[in-house]
Amino acid sequence: MKTPVVDLGCCNLCEICIELAPQAFQINDAGFVEVLNLDNYLDEEIHEAIKNCPKDCIVWE
Ligand code: SF4
């Protein structure tokens, strides 16, 4: 199964991914973007997040 992964080294915390795919991304207690563990990620939402991430730091793995 494909899982989205965020490279925290380039994430600027703009939260666009969270707006576009709130079921898959959240800000964790440490203040970083976190990918939630889901059985199924909505391809379309993740694709939009990947496409709109200003830092290109979300990939499928
Ligand atoms: S859209 Fe990209 S840069 Fe913005 S918070 Fe999400 S992962 Fe970070």
Backbone and ligand atoms as CSV (ligand in chain L), in Angstrom:
chain,resi,resn,atom,element,x,y,z
A,1,MET,N,N,0.836,-1.207,0.000
A,1,MET,CA,C,0.000,0.000,0.000
A,1,MET,C,C,0.872,1.259,0.000
A,2,LYS,N,N,0.442,2.251,-0.737
A,2,LYS,CA,C,1.193,3.509,-0.785
A,2,LYS,C,C,0.880,4.349,0.453
A,3,THR,N,N,1.904,5.008,0.970
A,3,THR,CA,C,1.739,5.895,2.122
A,3,THR,C,C,2.393,7.232,1.805
A,4,PRO,N,N,1.710,8.341,2.096
A,4,PRO,CA,C,2.382,9.626,1.902
A,4,PRO,C,C,3.410,9.870,3.004
A,5,VAL,N,N,4.506,10.467,2.625
A,5,VAL,CA,C,5.577,10.760,3.576
A,5,VAL,C,C,5.967,12.227,3.410
A,6,VAL,N,N,6.159,12.907,4.538
A,6,VAL,CA,C,6.569,14.316,4.514
A,6,VAL,C,C,8.034,14.423,4.924
A,7,ASP,N,N,8.815,15.109,4.119
A,7,ASP,CA,C,10.200,15.410,4.489
A,7,ASP,C,C,10.175,16.653,5.378
A,8,LEU,N,N,10.317,16.422,6.665
A,8,LEU,CA,C,10.203,17.538,7.613
A,8,LEU,C,C,11.338,18.540,7.457
A,9,GLY,N,N,12.403,18.108,6.818
A,9,GLY,CA,C,13.540,19.001,6.619
A,9,GLY,C,C,13.219,20.171,5.707
A,10,CYS,N,N,12.206,19.995,4.853
A,10,CYS,CA,C,11.877,21.105,3.956
A,10,CYS,C,C,10.490,21.681,4.225
A,11,CYS,N,N,9.732,21.092,5.125
A,11,CYS,CA,C,8.364,21.560,5.411
A,11,CYS,C,C,8.411,22.919,6.109
A,12,ASN,N,N,7.615,23.858,5.593
A,12,ASN,CA,C,7.593,25.191,6.220
A,12,ASN,C,C,6.322,25.412,7.050
A,13,LEU,N,N,5.586,24.341,7.298
A,13,LEU,CA,C,4.399,24.383,8.160
A,13,LEU,C,C,3.306,25.312,7.632
A,14,CYS,N,N,3.187,25.382,6.316
A,14,CYS,CA,C,2.157,26.250,5.735
A,14,CYS,C,C,0.752,25.686,5.939
A,15,GLU,N,N,0.665,24.388,6.190
A,15,GLU,CA,C,-0.600,23.687,6.485
A,15,GLU,C,C,-1.515,23.515,5.279
A,16,ILE,N,N,-1.008,23.759,4.083
A,16,ILE,CA,C,-1.828,23.542,2.883
A,16,ILE,C,C,-2.227,22.068,2.774
A,17,CYS,N,N,-1.298,21.176,3.081
A,17,CYS,CA,C,-1.624,19.736,2.994
A,17,CYS,C,C,-2.755,19.383,3.955
A,18,ILE,N,N,-2.778,20.022,5.100
A,18,ILE,CA,C,-3.824,19.725,6.087
A,18,ILE,C,C,-5.173,20.255,5.604
A,19,GLU,N,N,-5.163,21.399,4.968
A,19,GLU,CA,C,-6.399,21.929,4.390
A,19,GLU,C,C,-6.929,21.008,3.300
A,20,LEU,N,N,-6.027,20.494,2.477
A,20,LEU,CA,C,-6.444,19.700,1.319
A,20,LEU,C,C,-6.719,18.241,1.666
A,21,ALA,N,N,-6.058,17.724,2.657
A,21,ALA,CA,C,-6.232,16.309,3.020
A,21,ALA,C,C,-6.237,16.165,4.546
A,22,PRO,N,N,-7.277,16.697,5.182
A,22,PRO,CA,C,-7.303,16.721,6.652
A,22,PRO,C,C,-7.366,15.337,7.289
A,23,GLN,N,N,-7.785,14.326,6.516
A,23,GLN,CA,C,-7.824,12.983,7.097
A,23,GLN,C,C,-6.435,12.354,7.145
A,24,ALA,N,N,-5.539,12.897,6.354
A,24,ALA,CA,C,-4.230,12.255,6.243
A,24,ALA,C,C,-3.110,13.011,6.964
A,25,PHE,N,N,-3.276,14.331,7.113
A,25,PHE,CA,C,-2.194,15.122,7.711
A,25,PHE,C,C,-2.705,15.891,8.921
A,26,GLN,N,N,-1.837,16.052,9.901
A,26,GLN,CA,C,-2.180,16.907,11.033
A,26,GLN,C,C,-0.887,17.497,11.601
A,27,ILE,N,N,-1.062,18.507,12.442
A,27,ILE,CA,C,0.089,19.030,13.188
A,27,ILE,C,C,0.150,18.263,14.508
A,28,ASN,N,N,1.278,17.657,14.798
A,28,ASN,CA,C,1.356,16.881,16.047
A,28,ASN,C,C,1.747,17.770,17.228
A,29,ASP,N,N,1.812,17.145,18.390
A,29,ASP,CA,C,2.085,17.905,19.617
A,29,ASP,C,C,3.429,18.614,19.581
A,30,ALA,N,N,4.349,18.062,18.804
A,30,ALA,CA,C,5.676,18.679,18.704
A,30,ALA,C,C,5.674,19.853,17.725
A,31,GLY,N,N,4.535,20.065,17.035
A,31,GLY,CA,C,4.431,21.200,16.127
A,31,GLY,C,C,4.863,20.900,14.703
A,32,PHE,N,N,4.975,19.604,14.370
A,32,PHE,CA,C,5.370,19.224,13.010
A,32,PHE,C,C,4.212,18.550,12.283
A,33,VAL,N,N,4.271,18.581,10.958
A,33,VAL,CA,C,3.267,17.869,10.167
A,33,VAL,C,C,3.494,16.370,10.332
A,34,GLU,N,N,2.393,15.667,10.538
A,34,GLU,CA,C,2.460,14.221,10.745
A,34,GLU,C,C,1.473,13.556,9.792
A,35,VAL,N,N,1.885,12.427,9.233
A,35,VAL,CA,C,0.982,11.649,8.391
A,35,VAL,C,C,0.250,10.661,9.284
A,36,LEU,N,N,-1.067,10.704,9.249
A,36,LEU,CA,C,-1.857,9.792,10.085
A,36,LEU,C,C,-1.861,8.403,9.473
A,37,ASN,N,N,-1.945,7.407,10.317
A,37,ASN,CA,C,-1.981,6.020,9.865
A,37,ASN,C,C,-3.373,5.652,9.395
A,38,LEU,N,N,-3.531,5.468,8.116
A,38,LEU,CA,C,-4.837,5.106,7.574
A,38,LEU,C,C,-4.716,3.805,6.803
A,39,ASP,N,N,-5.801,3.057,6.760
A,39,ASP,CA,C,-5.811,1.843,5.937
A,39,ASP,C,C,-5.803,2.207,4.462
A,40,ASN,N,N,-6.495,3.302,4.177
A,40,ASN,CA,C,-6.583,3.746,2.788
A,40,ASN,C,C,-6.468,5.254,2.710
A,41,TYR,N,N,-5.541,5.727,1.920
A,41,TYR,CA,C,-5.426,7.176,1.708
A,41,TYR,C,C,-6.217,7.537,0.459
A,42,LEU,N,N,-6.905,8.670,0.510
A,42,LEU,CA,C,-7.666,9.103,-0.659
A,42,LEU,C,C,-6.686,9.651,-1.692
A,43,ASP,N,N,-6.507,8.872,-2.744
A,43,ASP,CA,C,-5.530,9.227,-3.776
A,43,ASP,C,C,-5.653,10.673,-4.242
A,44,GLU,N,N,-6.895,11.069,-4.470
A,44,GLU,CA,C,-7.109,12.396,-5.043
A,44,GLU,C,C,-6.673,13.511,-4.081
A,45,GLU,N,N,-7.030,13.348,-2.814
A,45,GLU,CA,C,-6.649,14.363,-1.814
A,45,GLU,C,C,-5.128,14.421,-1.641
A,46,ILE,N,N,-4.513,13.248,-1.584
A,46,ILE,CA,C,-3.052,13.228,-1.408
A,46,ILE,C,C,-2.370,13.830,-2.639
A,47,HIS,N,N,-2.928,13.500,-3.791
A,47,HIS,CA,C,-2.368,14.059,-5.024
A,47,HIS,C,C,-2.437,15.590,-4.995
A,48,GLU,N,N,-3.556,16.122,-4.549
A,48,GLU,CA,C,-3.700,17.577,-4.462
A,48,GLU,C,C,-2.688,18.160,-3.469
A,49,ALA,N,N,-2.510,17.482,-2.347
A,49,ALA,CA,C,-1.544,17.961,-1.352
A,49,ALA,C,C,-0.131,17.958,-1.931
A,50,ILE,N,N,0.209,16.862,-2.613
A,50,ILE,CA,C,1.539,16.770,-3.218
A,50,ILE,C,C,1.729,17.890,-4.236
A,51,LYS,N,N,0.703,18.096,-5.054
A,51,LYS,CA,C,0.790,19.087,-6.130
A,51,LYS,C,C,0.897,20.510,-5.578
A,52,ASN,N,N,0.234,20.753,-4.461
A,52,ASN,CA,C,0.165,22.124,-3.944
A,52,ASN,C,C,1.154,22.420,-2.822
A,53,CYS,N,N,1.886,21.422,-2.380
A,53,CYS,CA,C,2.897,21.694,-1.345
A,53,CYS,C,C,3.941,22.640,-1.943
A,54,PRO,N,N,4.098,23.830,-1.358
A,54,PRO,CA,C,5.005,24.817,-1.959
A,54,PRO,C,C,6.471,24.392,-1.902
A,55,LYS,N,N,6.784,23.441,-1.054
A,55,LYS,CA,C,8.176,23.010,-0.893
A,55,LYS,C,C,8.441,21.650,-1.516
A,56,ASP,N,N,7.423,21.073,-2.154
A,56,ASP,CA,C,7.583,19.747,-2.769
A,56,ASP,C,C,8.149,18.716,-1.797
A,57,CYS,N,N,7.628,18.690,-0.608
A,57,CYS,CA,C,8.212,17.760,0.359
A,57,CYS,C,C,7.291,16.609,0.739
A,58,ILE,N,N,6.226,16.381,-0.055
A,58,ILE,CA,C,5.378,15.204,0.183
A,58,ILE,C,C,5.577,14.247,-0.986
A,59,VAL,N,N,5.816,12.986,-0.653
A,59,VAL,CA,C,5.947,11.955,-1.697
A,59,VAL,C,C,5.160,10.720,-1.272
A,60,TRP,N,N,4.809,9.902,-2.243
A,60,TRP,CA,C,4.257,8.570,-1.962
A,60,TRP,C,C,5.414,7.615,-1.728
A,61,GLU,N,N,5.271,6.745,-0.772
A,61,GLU,CA,C,6.287,5.682,-0.612
A,61,GLU,C,C,5.616,4.346,-0.578
L,1,SF4,S1,S,2.036,21.616,2.299
L,1,SF4,FE1,FE,4.186,20.969,2.357
L,1,SF4,S2,S,5.287,22.681,3.295
L,1,SF4,FE2,FE,3.115,22.966,3.722
L,1,SF4,S3,S,2.791,22.030,5.733
L,1,SF4,FE3,FE,2.320,20.460,4.194
L,1,SF4,S4,S,4.235,19.344,3.908
L,1,SF4,FE4,FE,4.734,21.263,4.924
